[in-house]
Amino acid sequence: MPSAIQATQSAQAQSRIKQFQGQAEPLQDQFMEILLTQLKYQDPMDPVKETEFLAQMAQFTAATQMQNLNTSVSWLCSYVIENQLGKSLIEAAHLIGKEFKAHTPDGSVAGVVEGAGFSSGRLVIYCGKHEIPIENLIWIGGDVREAEHDQ
């Protein structure tokens, strides 16, 4: 993968890590507020038992760890999807100049792939005024440029 793409993906990954780390802080702040409020208004003659306090701490720790795990998994999924989209586009670029046939809602289309890209979250190829989702391709032939060069 070209270093420019890797650098961009690395910067995006670092940005996401910082974003997800910032989301864990409100949970900790909320817990501390609840704990301080509970301690402030507890009955001095019947304070919170150590076991209850430890149980609350354990629940908080478990909730924090679950949130951190959720954040990590979300980041990992996002990173994998971004990498896959980049790989898909690079692979689709190899179709440029090749003949194709595809089924579309308007009927069958045939031509030469002029470009590839994303449109509405879908990988598409471009041919003239047509924007064809890659999953609609039913046939891909030889390279038109090579055929013209051989003649």
URQUI-V82824 format. One line per field, one symbol per residue. ss: DSSP state (A for helix, B for strand, O for the rest). A space follows every 50 residues. Layout:
BEGIN
ss = ???
END
This chain:
BEGIN
ss = OOAAAAAAAAAAAAAAAAAAAAAAAAAAAAAAAAAAAAAAAOOOOOOOOA AAAAAAAAAAAAAAAAAAAAAAAAAAAAAAAAAAAAAAAAAAAOOOOBBB BBBBOOBBBBBBOOBBBBBOOBBBBBBOOBBBBAAABBBBBBBAAAAAAA O
END
